[in-house]
C-alpha cells in the first residue's frame, strides 16, 4: 500500500510525464521526421499523458509544455502564443461565462425542476425529463461537467432518494436507472452542439485546417439534430431494458421537484434577462447564413448583454476560474496542434497510416477508422485528451484516402463525445454520476459497452441517412 501511495503523489506522476517526453525525444532520427517536429510531438504526448495521470491542473501542464518548447528552442516565444489569438479559444471563454450565468441566476435549475415536475409521473418520465433538460441547456452550457455533474446529478440524486421508502431494504434501483440515463444523456447532448463541451471547438479547428470546411455551430447542430433526437428518445427505453427499476411510480420525486420549484418563487429579473439572452444566442447561432456574424462574436454579444443589464458583474467575469483556465489549456493545445501541422508531423503520420489502409475506399476508411477511434477511448480518462491526440491525424488519413470531407468530420465529431459511454472514467459528469454510488463499476462497463453498440447502430443508420439527405456524402 505504501508503494502504491508513492505512485499517487503528484510529483511522481509529473516525473513519469517528463520521462515519457525524454524517451520520445531520444527517438529523434529514427523516423523520417524533422527534429523540430519530433521534439514538439514528444512534448505534446507528455502533456496529453498528464491529462490522464493528472499530476497538476491541465492549464498548468500546458504552460509547462509551452515553456519547455521555448526553453529548448523548439519554438519561439511568439510561436508558442499563436493559439491564444484563435477565435475558437475566445468562443469557449465566452461560452463558459454564459454557462456560469445560467447557473448563478438559477434559470438552469428552474428549467430542470420544471421539466421534472411536468414529466415525472413515472421513473421513466423522470429519465425523459433529464434528457429534455440536457437538450435545452446543452447549447449554452459548454462545460458538460457543470451541466451534467454540477446541475443535473445533484437533482437526480435527490429525486432518486425520494423514491426509497424508509423500510426498504432493497438497493435503490431507481437511482441506478436514473444515474445511467443522466450520464449517457449528457454525452448525447454534448455531441449535438459545438458549444456543449469545451473541447468540441478543437474538432471544428481540425476540420478547418485539414479539409478547409466550416463545421461551425449551425452545421454541427444540423448534422446532429436528427440522430441526436432519436438517441434521446430511445436511450431511456434502451437503458430500461438493461437496468429496469422495480417500481415505475415517480410521483414522490415529482412532488419533490414541485416543492423545490415552489421554493424558488417567481422568475427574477435576472432570470428573465438570462432567458431572453439565451434565446437570442441560439437564434443568432442558427441563422448565421442570414446575418454572417461569426459564432464567437455572437457569444460575446451575449456576454456583453449580461454585463450591461447587470445580470452578471465584472467581478463575476474576472473571477470565473473555469473560463480563464480553458483559455490557458485550449490556447496551448491549439498552438501545439497548429505547429505539428506546420512542421510536417501530421503529414508524415498520415502518409504512413494511409499505407495501412491502402486499397480501401474513402467511405470504408471513414467507417473503419471511426470505429477504431470510438473504441480507443478505453485507453483515455478524458475526452479532451482523446480528441487532442487523435482527431487531426485520423481526419488527415480520411482526406488522403479520398473520403467525403463532411462525412468524415461528422463521424469523428459526434463519435468524439459518444465514445465516452463505455467507461466510468471518461469524463467529469460520468465520474460524478458514478460517484453517486448507485451503479457498480462492472455494471457501468457492461451497460456502457451495450450503449456503445446502441450509438453505433443509431448514428450509422439514422445518422448516415440524414447526412445523405443533407448531401454530405
C-alpha positions as CSV (number, residue, x, y, z in Angstrom):
1,X,0.0,0.0,0.0
2,X,2.9,2.4,0.8
3,X,4.4,1.7,-2.6
4,X,1.1,2.4,-4.3
5,X,0.6,5.6,-2.4
6,X,4.0,6.8,-3.6
7,X,2.9,6.5,-7.2
8,X,-0.2,8.6,-6.4
9,X,2.0,11.6,-5.5
10,X,1.7,14.4,-8.0
11,X,5.5,14.8,-8.3
12,X,5.9,11.1,-9.2
13,X,3.1,11.4,-11.9
14,X,4.8,14.6,-13.2
15,X,8.2,12.8,-13.3
16,X,6.6,10.0,-15.3
17,X,5.3,12.5,-17.9
18,X,8.8,14.1,-18.1
19,X,10.5,10.7,-18.5
20,X,8.0,9.9,-21.3
21,X,8.8,13.1,-23.1
22,X,12.6,12.4,-22.8
23,X,12.2,8.9,-24.1
24,X,10.3,10.0,-27.1
25,X,12.7,12.9,-27.6
26,X,15.6,10.5,-27.7
27,X,14.0,8.6,-30.6
28,X,14.7,11.6,-32.8
29,X,16.3,10.5,-36.0
30,X,14.7,7.0,-36.0
31,X,11.9,8.3,-38.3
32,X,11.8,10.5,-41.3
33,X,10.5,13.5,-39.3
34,X,12.2,16.9,-38.9
35,X,13.8,17.2,-35.4
36,X,11.8,20.2,-34.6
37,X,8.5,18.4,-35.3
38,X,9.6,15.3,-33.4
39,X,10.6,17.3,-30.3
40,X,7.2,19.1,-30.4
41,X,5.5,15.7,-30.6
42,X,7.4,14.4,-27.6
43,X,6.2,17.4,-25.5
44,X,2.6,17.1,-26.7
45,X,2.4,13.4,-25.9
46,X,3.7,14.1,-22.4
47,X,1.1,16.9,-22.0
48,X,-1.7,14.5,-23.1
49,X,-0.3,11.8,-20.7
50,X,-0.6,14.4,-17.9
51,X,-4.3,14.8,-18.7
52,X,-4.7,11.1,-17.9
53,X,-2.4,10.9,-14.9
54,X,-3.4,14.3,-13.6
55,X,-0.3,15.3,-11.6
56,X,-1.3,19.0,-11.8
57,X,-4.2,21.0,-13.4
58,X,-4.5,20.9,-17.2
59,X,-3.7,24.6,-17.7
60,X,-0.6,24.3,-15.6
61,X,0.7,21.3,-17.6
62,X,0.0,23.0,-20.9
63,X,2.0,26.1,-19.7
64,X,4.9,23.8,-18.7
65,X,4.8,22.2,-22.1
66,X,4.9,25.5,-23.9
67,X,7.7,26.7,-21.6
68,X,9.8,23.6,-22.4
69,X,9.3,24.1,-26.1
70,X,10.6,27.7,-25.9
71,X,13.4,26.8,-23.4
72,X,14.7,24.0,-25.8
73,X,14.4,26.4,-28.8
74,X,12.0,24.1,-30.4
75,X,9.7,27.1,-30.9
76,X,10.0,30.8,-30.4
77,X,8.0,32.7,-27.7
78,X,6.0,34.3,-30.5
79,X,5.1,30.9,-32.0
80,X,4.1,29.5,-28.5
81,X,1.5,32.2,-28.1
82,X,-0.2,31.9,-31.5
83,X,-3.0,29.7,-30.4
84,X,-4.3,32.3,-27.9
85,X,-5.3,34.6,-30.7
86,X,-7.6,31.9,-32.3
87,X,-11.3,32.9,-32.3
88,X,-12.3,29.4,-31.2
89,X,-10.5,29.9,-27.8
90,X,-12.4,33.1,-27.2
91,X,-15.7,31.3,-28.1
92,X,-15.0,28.8,-25.4
93,X,-14.2,31.5,-22.9
94,X,-17.4,33.4,-23.7
95,X,-19.4,30.2,-23.5
96,X,-18.0,29.4,-20.0
97,X,-19.0,32.9,-18.9
98,X,-22.5,32.4,-20.2
99,X,-22.6,28.9,-18.6
100,X,-21.8,30.5,-15.2
101,X,-24.6,33.0,-15.6
102,X,-27.1,30.2,-16.4
103,X,-26.1,28.5,-13.1
104,X,-25.8,31.7,-11.0
105,X,-29.1,33.2,-12.0
106,X,-30.8,29.9,-11.2
107,X,-32.5,29.6,-14.6
108,X,-30.8,26.3,-15.4
109,X,-32.0,24.7,-12.2
110,X,-35.5,26.1,-12.7
111,X,-35.7,24.6,-16.2
112,X,-34.6,21.2,-14.9
113,X,-37.0,21.2,-12.0
114,X,-39.9,22.4,-14.2
115,X,-39.4,19.5,-16.6
116,X,-39.2,17.0,-13.7
117,X,-42.4,18.4,-12.2
118,X,-44.2,18.0,-15.5
119,X,-43.0,14.7,-16.8
120,X,-42.1,12.9,-13.6
121,X,-45.2,10.8,-13.1
122,X,-43.1,7.7,-13.6
123,X,-39.5,6.8,-13.2
124,X,-39.2,6.6,-17.0
125,X,-40.8,10.1,-17.2
126,X,-38.1,11.4,-14.9
127,X,-35.5,9.9,-17.2
128,X,-37.0,11.7,-20.2
129,X,-37.0,14.9,-18.1
130,X,-33.2,14.5,-17.7
131,X,-32.9,14.1,-21.4
132,X,-35.1,17.1,-22.2
133,X,-33.3,19.3,-19.7
134,X,-29.9,18.3,-21.1
135,X,-31.2,19.1,-24.6
136,X,-32.4,22.6,-23.6
137,X,-29.3,23.6,-21.7
138,X,-26.5,21.9,-23.8
139,X,-26.2,24.7,-26.4
140,X,-25.4,27.3,-23.8
141,X,-23.5,25.4,-21.1
142,X,-20.2,24.3,-22.6
143,X,-19.0,22.6,-19.5
144,X,-20.5,19.1,-19.8
145,X,-19.3,18.6,-16.2
146,X,-21.1,21.7,-14.9
147,X,-24.2,20.8,-16.8
148,X,-24.3,17.1,-16.0
149,X,-22.3,16.8,-12.8
150,X,-22.9,20.2,-11.3
151,X,-26.6,20.8,-12.2
152,X,-28.3,17.6,-13.1
153,X,-26.6,14.9,-11.0
154,X,-27.5,16.5,-7.6
155,X,-31.1,16.8,-8.7
156,X,-31.1,13.2,-10.0
157,X,-29.6,12.0,-6.7
158,X,-32.2,13.9,-4.7
159,X,-35.1,12.6,-6.7
160,X,-33.8,9.0,-6.6
161,X,-33.6,9.3,-2.8
162,X,-37.2,10.4,-2.6
163,X,-38.2,7.2,-4.3
164,X,-36.9,5.0,-1.5
165,X,-39.3,4.1,1.3
166,X,-37.9,4.1,4.9
167,X,-38.5,0.4,5.3
168,X,-37.0,-0.6,2.0
169,X,-34.0,-3.0,2.3
170,X,-33.5,-3.2,-1.5
171,X,-30.9,-1.3,-3.4
172,X,-32.1,1.9,-5.0
173,X,-32.6,0.5,-8.5
174,X,-34.4,3.8,-9.5
175,X,-31.1,5.5,-8.7
176,X,-29.2,3.0,-10.8
177,X,-31.5,3.7,-13.8
178,X,-31.6,7.5,-13.4
179,X,-27.8,7.7,-13.0
180,X,-27.2,5.7,-16.1
181,X,-29.7,7.7,-18.1
182,X,-28.3,11.0,-16.8
183,X,-24.7,10.1,-17.6
184,X,-25.4,8.8,-21.1
185,X,-27.8,11.6,-22.0
186,X,-25.1,14.1,-21.1
187,X,-22.8,12.5,-23.7
188,X,-25.5,12.6,-26.4
189,X,-26.3,16.3,-25.9
190,X,-22.5,17.0,-25.7
191,X,-22.3,15.5,-29.2
192,X,-25.2,17.5,-30.6
193,X,-23.8,21.1,-30.2
194,X,-20.4,22.6,-30.8
195,X,-20.9,24.7,-27.6
196,X,-21.9,21.7,-25.4
197,X,-18.4,20.6,-24.5
198,X,-15.3,22.6,-24.1
199,X,-13.1,20.5,-26.4
200,X,-15.6,20.4,-29.3
201,X,-14.0,23.5,-31.0
202,X,-10.8,21.5,-31.4
203,X,-12.7,19.4,-33.9
204,X,-14.1,22.4,-35.7
205,X,-10.5,23.7,-35.9
206,X,-9.2,20.4,-37.3
207,X,-12.0,20.4,-39.9
208,X,-10.9,23.9,-41.0
209,X,-7.2,23.1,-41.1
210,X,-7.4,19.7,-42.8
211,X,-10.5,19.9,-45.0
212,X,-10.9,23.7,-45.3
213,X,-14.6,23.4,-44.3
214,X,-16.6,25.4,-41.8
215,X,-18.1,22.9,-39.4
216,X,-19.4,25.6,-37.1
217,X,-22.3,25.9,-34.7
218,X,-25.1,25.7,-37.2
219,X,-23.6,22.9,-39.3
220,X,-22.7,20.9,-36.3
221,X,-26.2,21.1,-34.8
222,X,-27.8,20.4,-38.2
223,X,-25.9,17.2,-38.7
224,X,-26.6,16.0,-35.1
225,X,-30.3,17.0,-34.6
226,X,-32.0,14.0,-36.2
227,X,-29.7,11.2,-34.9
228,X,-29.4,13.0,-31.6
229,X,-33.1,13.3,-31.0
230,X,-33.6,9.7,-32.0
231,X,-30.9,8.7,-29.5
232,X,-32.5,10.7,-26.7
233,X,-35.9,9.2,-27.5
234,X,-34.7,5.7,-27.4
235,X,-32.0,5.9,-24.7
236,X,-34.3,5.8,-21.6
237,X,-36.1,2.8,-23.2
238,X,-32.9,1.0,-24.0
239,X,-31.4,1.5,-20.5
240,X,-34.7,0.5,-19.0
241,X,-34.2,-2.9,-20.6
242,X,-30.7,-3.1,-19.0
243,X,-31.4,-1.7,-15.6
244,X,-35.2,-1.9,-15.0
245,X,-36.3,-0.3,-11.7
246,X,-38.6,-2.5,-9.6
247,X,-41.2,0.3,-9.3
248,X,-42.2,2.7,-12.1
249,X,-44.0,5.2,-9.8
250,X,-42.2,8.5,-9.8
251,X,-44.9,10.6,-8.0
252,X,-42.8,11.1,-4.9
253,X,-39.9,12.5,-6.9
254,X,-42.3,14.6,-9.0
255,X,-43.8,16.2,-5.8
256,X,-40.3,16.9,-4.5
257,X,-39.4,18.6,-7.8
258,X,-42.6,20.7,-7.4
259,X,-41.7,21.7,-3.9
260,X,-38.2,22.7,-4.9
261,X,-39.6,24.7,-7.8
262,X,-42.1,26.5,-5.4
263,X,-39.3,27.4,-3.1
264,X,-37.6,29.2,-5.9
265,X,-40.6,31.6,-6.3
266,X,-41.4,33.5,-9.4
267,X,-38.9,34.3,-12.1
268,X,-36.4,37.0,-11.1
269,X,-35.4,39.9,-13.3
270,X,-32.0,38.3,-13.8
271,X,-33.6,35.0,-14.8
272,X,-35.8,36.8,-17.4
273,X,-32.8,38.6,-18.9
274,X,-30.8,35.4,-19.0
275,X,-33.7,33.5,-20.7
276,X,-34.1,36.2,-23.4
277,X,-30.3,36.3,-23.8
278,X,-30.1,32.5,-24.3
279,X,-33.0,32.5,-26.9
280,X,-31.3,35.4,-28.8
281,X,-28.0,33.5,-28.8
282,X,-29.5,30.3,-30.2
283,X,-31.4,32.2,-32.9
284,X,-28.3,34.1,-34.0
285,X,-26.1,31.0,-33.9
286,X,-28.5,29.0,-36.0
287,X,-29.1,31.8,-38.6
288,X,-25.5,32.7,-39.4
289,X,-26.3,32.2,-43.1
290,X,-28.6,35.2,-42.9
291,X,-26.6,37.8,-40.9
292,X,-23.0,36.4,-41.4
293,X,-21.9,37.2,-37.8
294,X,-19.1,34.9,-36.5
295,X,-20.1,32.4,-33.8
296,X,-17.6,33.9,-31.4
297,X,-18.9,37.5,-32.0
298,X,-22.4,36.3,-31.2
299,X,-21.2,34.6,-27.9
300,X,-19.6,37.8,-26.8
301,X,-22.7,39.9,-27.6
302,X,-24.4,37.6,-25.2
303,X,-21.8,38.2,-22.5
304,X,-22.0,42.0,-23.0
305,X,-25.8,41.9,-22.7
306,X,-25.4,40.3,-19.3
307,X,-22.9,42.9,-18.2
308,X,-24.8,45.9,-19.4
309,X,-28.0,44.7,-17.7
310,X,-26.1,43.9,-14.5
311,X,-27.2,40.2,-14.8
312,X,-23.5,39.5,-14.3
313,X,-21.0,41.8,-12.7
314,X,-17.5,42.5,-14.0
315,X,-16.3,40.7,-10.8
316,X,-18.2,37.6,-11.9
317,X,-16.4,37.7,-15.2
318,X,-12.9,38.1,-14.0
319,X,-13.3,35.5,-11.2
320,X,-14.6,32.8,-13.5
321,X,-11.8,30.3,-13.0
322,X,-13.2,27.7,-15.5
323,X,-13.3,30.3,-18.3
324,X,-9.7,31.5,-17.9
325,X,-8.4,28.0,-17.2
326,X,-10.0,26.9,-20.5
327,X,-8.2,29.9,-22.2
328,X,-4.9,28.6,-21.0
329,X,-5.1,24.9,-21.8
330,X,-7.2,25.3,-25.1
331,X,-5.0,28.0,-26.4
332,X,-1.9,26.0,-25.7
333,X,-3.2,22.8,-27.3
334,X,-4.2,24.8,-30.4
335,X,-0.7,26.2,-30.5
336,X,0.9,22.7,-30.4
337,X,-1.6,21.3,-32.9
338,X,-1.0,24.2,-35.4
339,X,2.8,23.7,-35.1
340,X,2.6,20.0,-35.6
341,X,0.7,20.7,-38.8
342,X,3.1,23.4,-39.9
343,X,6.2,21.4,-39.1
344,X,5.0,18.4,-41.2
345,X,4.5,15.9,-38.4
346,X,0.8,15.4,-39.2
347,X,1.5,14.8,-42.9
348,X,4.2,12.3,-42.0
349,X,1.8,10.4,-39.7
350,X,-1.0,10.5,-42.3
351,X,1.3,9.2,-45.1
352,X,2.3,6.2,-43.0
353,X,-1.2,5.4,-41.8
354,X,-2.6,5.7,-45.3
355,X,-0.3,2.9,-46.4
356,X,-2.0,0.6,-43.8
357,X,-5.5,1.4,-45.2
358,X,-4.4,1.4,-48.9
359,X,-6.9,-0.4,-51.1
360,X,-9.9,0.6,-49.1
361,X,-12.3,3.2,-50.5
362,X,-12.7,6.5,-48.8
363,X,-16.1,5.6,-47.3
364,X,-14.7,2.3,-45.9
365,X,-11.8,4.2,-44.3
366,X,-14.1,6.6,-42.6
367,X,-16.2,3.8,-41.1
368,X,-13.2,1.6,-40.1
369,X,-11.2,4.4,-38.6
370,X,-14.4,5.8,-36.9
371,X,-14.9,2.6,-35.1
372,X,-11.2,2.3,-34.1
373,X,-11.4,5.9,-32.9
374,X,-14.5,5.2,-30.9
375,X,-13.2,2.2,-29.0
376,X,-9.7,3.7,-28.5
377,X,-11.5,5.8,-25.8
378,X,-11.0,2.8,-23.4
379,X,-7.3,3.9,-23.1
380,X,-8.2,7.5,-22.1
381,X,-9.6,9.0,-19.0
382,X,-10.6,12.3,-20.5
383,X,-12.3,13.1,-23.8
384,X,-10.2,16.2,-24.3
385,X,-7.0,14.1,-24.3
386,X,-8.6,11.7,-26.7
387,X,-9.6,14.5,-29.1
388,X,-6.3,16.3,-28.8
389,X,-4.3,13.2,-29.6
390,X,-6.2,11.6,-32.4
391,X,-8.6,13.9,-34.2
392,X,-6.2,15.6,-36.6
393,X,-4.3,12.5,-37.7
394,X,-7.4,10.5,-38.3
395,X,-9.1,13.2,-40.3
396,X,-5.9,13.5,-42.3
397,X,-6.0,9.8,-43.2
398,X,-9.6,10.2,-44.3
399,X,-8.6,13.1,-46.6
400,X,-5.7,11.1,-48.0
401,X,-7.9,8.1,-48.7
402,X,-10.4,10.3,-50.6
403,X,-13.2,10.2,-48.0
404,X,-16.0,12.7,-48.2
405,X,-14.9,15.7,-46.0
406,X,-18.3,16.4,-44.4
407,X,-19.0,12.8,-43.7
408,X,-15.5,12.3,-42.1
409,X,-15.9,15.3,-39.9
410,X,-19.4,14.3,-38.8
411,X,-18.4,10.8,-37.8
412,X,-15.4,11.9,-35.8
413,X,-17.1,14.9,-34.3
414,X,-20.0,13.1,-32.9
415,X,-18.1,9.9,-32.0
416,X,-15.7,12.1,-30.0
417,X,-18.4,12.5,-27.4
418,X,-20.5,9.3,-27.8
419,X,-17.4,7.2,-27.1
420,X,-17.3,8.4,-23.5
421,X,-20.2,6.0,-22.9
422,X,-18.0,2.9,-22.3
423,X,-16.3,3.6,-19.0
424,X,-16.9,5.1,-15.7
425,X,-13.9,7.4,-16.0
426,X,-14.3,9.0,-19.4
427,X,-15.4,12.5,-18.4
428,X,-16.3,14.7,-15.4
429,X,-20.1,14.1,-15.5
430,X,-19.7,10.4,-15.9
431,X,-17.3,10.2,-12.9
432,X,-19.8,12.3,-10.9
433,X,-22.8,10.1,-11.8
434,X,-20.8,7.0,-11.0
435,X,-19.7,8.6,-7.7
436,X,-23.3,8.9,-6.6
437,X,-22.8,5.2,-5.6
438,X,-25.8,3.6,-7.3
439,X,-24.0,1.8,-10.1
440,X,-21.1,-0.6,-9.6
441,X,-18.1,-0.4,-11.9
442,X,-18.8,-3.8,-13.5
443,X,-22.4,-2.7,-14.2
444,X,-21.3,0.5,-15.7
445,X,-18.8,-1.2,-18.0
446,X,-21.4,-3.8,-19.1
447,X,-24.1,-1.2,-19.8
448,X,-21.6,1.2,-21.3
449,X,-20.4,-1.4,-23.9
450,X,-24.1,-2.1,-24.8
451,X,-24.8,1.6,-25.1
452,X,-21.8,2.0,-27.4
453,X,-23.3,-0.6,-29.7
454,X,-26.6,1.4,-29.4
455,X,-24.8,4.6,-30.5
456,X,-23.1,2.9,-33.4
457,X,-26.4,1.4,-34.6
458,X,-28.3,4.8,-34.4
459,X,-25.6,7.0,-35.8
460,X,-24.5,4.6,-38.6
461,X,-28.2,4.1,-39.7
462,X,-30.3,7.2,-38.9
463,X,-27.2,9.5,-38.9
464,X,-25.9,8.2,-42.3
465,X,-29.4,8.5,-43.8
466,X,-29.7,12.1,-42.5
467,X,-26.3,13.1,-43.7
468,X,-27.1,11.6,-47.2
469,X,-30.2,13.8,-47.3
470,X,-28.0,16.8,-46.4
471,X,-25.7,15.9,-49.2
472,X,-22.7,15.2,-47.0
473,X,-21.8,12.0,-48.9
